[in-house]
Amino acid sequence: MTENHIKLTKADRQKVWWRSTFLQGSWNYERMQNLGWAYSLVPAIKRLYPNKEDRAAALSRHMEFFNTHPYVAAPIIGVTLALEEERANGTDIDDAAIQGVKIGMMGPLAGIGDPVFWFTVRPILGALGASLAQAGNIMGPIIFFVAWNAIRMAFLWYTQEFGYKSGKEITKDLSGGILQDITKGASILGMFILAVLVQRWVSITFAYKLPATKLAEGAYVEFPQGNVTGPELQGILGQALSGLSLTPEKTNTLQAQLDSLIPGLMGLVLTFVCMWLLKKKVSPITMIIGLFVIGVLARLTGIM
């Protein structure tokens, strides 16, 4: 440890908190929120590393890939501040440990942010504000704006502080494997959440038609020749409502066959392929362009 212990002040952490509200201000398709993340940490890095070379190294390690829900990034920022503070004071914490904590936490927390904020808090406040606005009360939009931002900003600050204080406890037992346990547990939880998100967000629909299947007699409606009387029409409608096919052949599609096997199978396969390509160091930009080209060609050829 160094003789003069460097410590982040509350003012430093408040500057980081304010900057974190712009986490997605420079979002990109390759490393997502990395620029906003590095921008948020600048006040802390300036405090912790007086040397210009050390500041540059700190910013470089925080330019790696980062992406999570913009509000639940706050506790990750807090833990990162604690780790950087301990590192600046001589604790043996390498770049991989800091990046590992970020990666281990961002996945599971991302799955919490959407249902809490986008699907619960915001709709409730929006419904309250809209009901007042419909009644001609100008306080409707004002209440929504003030309440939403008060909740959002308070959550960012207090969870960042919680992460900062918890992170300092973590750094006291690096040799005991706490970081590894946290990362492993978060990764396991992240896999469960990823499975839910794949089913919800990744959709592949094949338009390719397979040969039709001829139905047995009695499995389809047999229409009478000539004009149809009222009772005959009533019988036809009754047969159709009972589940009989209107044609003697059943149309088969590749998508229907896949859905009968495992719904969402191709979306899962595509996700695994993308994960494999990322493991092979394929650029996300290359993957996005490739998927776009494949999608256009599949549409033009009638496959999808």
N, C-alpha and C positions, 0 to 999 in steps of 0.2 A: 504493500500500500504506500501511496505517496504521503509526505508529511502534511501537506495542506489538502485536506479533504475537500474535494469539489462537490458541491451539492446544488441541485436544481431548486431555485426558489419558487414560491407560489406564483410570482409574476411570470417566471419562465414557463411554468406549466399552463398558465392562463393564455399566454401567447400561442402555445402549441394547440390548446383547446380551440381558440378562435380560428386559427389557420386550418384546423381539421374540418371546419364547416365547408371548406373549399376542396375537399378531398377529390371530388370528381370534376374539378375545374379544368383539368387537362387530361381527360381520359383518352386512352388509346387502345387499339385492338391487339397490340402485342403484349404489353405489360400492364394493361388495364389502369389501375389507380396509382402506379408507382410514382409518377411525378407529383401528384397531390400528396402522397404519403411523405416523400422526401421534403416537399415544401413545408409540411406541417412540423417536421422535426428540426427545421433550421434554427429556431431560437434556442433549443436545447443543445444542439451540436455546437453552436457558437459559445455557449456557456461552458460546456464540458471540455472542449478541445481548443485551447488558445493557439496551438500550432496550426498553421495553414495546411500543411500536409496531412495532419490528423483529421482536420475538418473535411478535406477532400476525400479521404479514405472512408470516413463515416458516411458521407453523402453517396459515395459510389456503392457501398453495400446496401443502402436503402433504395437504390434504383432498380433492384430486382423486382420480379413479378409480384404484384399484390392485388387482390381483389376480394372484397366482401361487401356486405351491406354497409352503406356509408355511415350509419349511426352506430352499429355495433363494432366499428373499427376502433372506437374510443378505448375500450379496455385493453385492446391489443397495443394501442399507442402507449397506454400507461405502463404495461409490462415492459415494452421496449425502452421507454425512458429509464426505468429502473435498471435494466440490463446495461444500457449505455452508461449510466451514472457509475455503476460498479466497475465497468470496464475502464472508464476514464480514471478511476481511483486505484487501478492496478489489479483488479480481480481477473483471473485467467478465464475470460469469456471470448471465444473466437467468433468469427463471422457466421459460421455454420450454426452455432447454437442460437444466435439471435434470429437468423433467417428461419431456423427450424421452429422456433416458437411462433413466429408470425404465420408460417404456413400451417402449422398444426392447429392454430386457433381460428384462422379466417374462414375455413370451410364450415365447421359446425356452427359458428356464430352467424354466418350468412343465412343459414336455414332458419334461424330464429328471428332475424330482423324483418323479413317479409311478412310473416303472419302477424307479428306484434304491431308493427308500424303501418304497413300498407293495407293490411286486411282487417285491422281491429281499431287502433287509435284514430287513424286518419278518417276512415269512413264514419266513425261515431261522431267526431267533431264536425265533419262535413255535413252529416245529416242534421245536426243541431243548428249549424249556421244556415243551412239551406231552408230549414223550416221557419226560422226567424225571418230570413230574407223574403220568402214567399208571402209572409204576413205583412210585408212592407216595413219591417224593422231593420234599420241600417246597422244595428249591432250584430246582425247575423254574420256578415263577412269579417267584421272586426273581431268578434269573439273567436271565429275560426283561426284567423291569422295570428292573434295574440296567444291563444291557448296552444295551438300547434307548435309555434316557435318556442314558447316557454317550456313545454314538455321536451321538445327536441334538444334545446340547448342545455337544460338541466340534466337530461339523461347523458349527453356527451360529457359534461363536466364531472358528474359524480361517478360514472363508470370509468372515466380516465383516471380519476384519483384512486378508485378501488383497484384498478389494474396496477397503478404505480406502487401502492402500498403492498399489494400482494406480490408484485414482482420483486420487491426488495426482500421479502421473505424467501422467495424461490432462490435468489442468488446466495443465500446463506448456506445452502446445502447442494451446491452443484455436483459435488462428488458423490452424493447419495442417489443420483439418478432421478431427481424430481422432474427436471426438464424432460428427460426421456419418457417418464411415465405420463406427463401431461401431454406430450406430443403423440404418444401412442394411443392414449385414451381419446384424444380429440380426433385422431385419424379414424379410429373405429367408428365413432359417432358420425364423422363426416361421410363414411361409406354408406351408412343407413340413410342419411339425408340425401346423398347423391342419387340413390336408387329412386327415391320419391321424386326428385327434381327431373330425372331422366324421363320418367313416365309422363310428367306434366309438360315439359318444355321441348322434348325431342320428338318430332312427329314425322314419320315417313309413310306415305300412302301410295301404293302401287295401283296404277290404272290398267295394267295388263290383264286381259281377259283370257281365261282358260276355256277349253272346249266345254260346251254345254252338256248337261246330263239329261237324258230322256227320262221323264217321270212315268211311273206305272199308272195304269188306269185307276181312277178313283182318287189320285193325288192331285188332280187339277180339275178345273171347272170345264165341263163340256158344254159349249154354247150351242143352242138349237139353231137349225137352219131357218132362214126367213125372218119374218117379223117376230118380235118377242112380246108375249102377253104380260099383263100385270103380274099374275101369279108366278110366271116363269122368271121375270125380272127379280121378284122378291126372293125366289129360290136361289138365283145366281148370287145376289148380294149376301144371302145367308151363308152360302158355301165359301165365298171370298172372306167373309168375316170369321168363319171357322178355321181359316188357315190354309185353305186350298189355293194352289197356284193358279193364276189366270192364263198361263201358257203351259203347253205340254212339255216344255223343256225348262230346266233350271239353269240360270246363268251363273257361271263360276268365275270368280276373280282370284288372282294371286293374293290380294290383300285379305280377302275373306278366309282363304285357307291358312294364311299366316296367323290371323287373329284367332282362328279356332285352335291353333296349336298353342301359341303363347301371345297374348295381346301385348303390343309394344315391343316385340322381339327385335325388329329391325332398328328401332331407335336405340335399344341397348347395345346391339352389335356396332352401330355407328359410334356410339360413345366409347366403347372399348377400342375401336380402331383409332379414334382420335387420341385416346390416352396412350396407346402404343406408339403412335407417331410422335407425340410429345416426348416420350421416353427415348425415342431415337433422335432427339434434338431437332426435329422438323419445326420450322418457324410457324407460329400461329397464323401469321399473315399468309403464308403459303397454303396452309390448310384451309383457311377461309376462302381464298381464291379458288382452290381446287374444288371445294364443296359447291361453290357458286357455279363453276363451269359444269360440273357433273349434274347439278340440278337442272340447269338450262337444257343440256343435251338430253337428259331423261325426259323432260317435258316435251321437247320437240319430237322425240321418237315415240312418244306415247307410253313410255314405261311408267312414268309417275304423273 
